[in-house]
């Protein structure tokens, strides 16, 4: 029951080597971190907001996606 309210944690990957194929093999990527993804929708403005957080709930990126397809992102750096 408690698992229903927890945000899922996703593993982030980055390429180790470039590939010309559409298939990415496990040996071509490495895990670089973990993050949480929250989606909030605003029906009045037709804007979807994606909040990308690290495992400690610090917001790393805020992405605004319009219904027309345009996207704007804000990247936050805490260092």
Secondary structure, DSSP 8 states (H G I E B T S, - for coil): -GGGGS--EEEEEEESS--SSS---GGGEEEEEEEEEEEEEETTTTEEEEEEEETTS-EEEEEEEETTS-EEEEE----
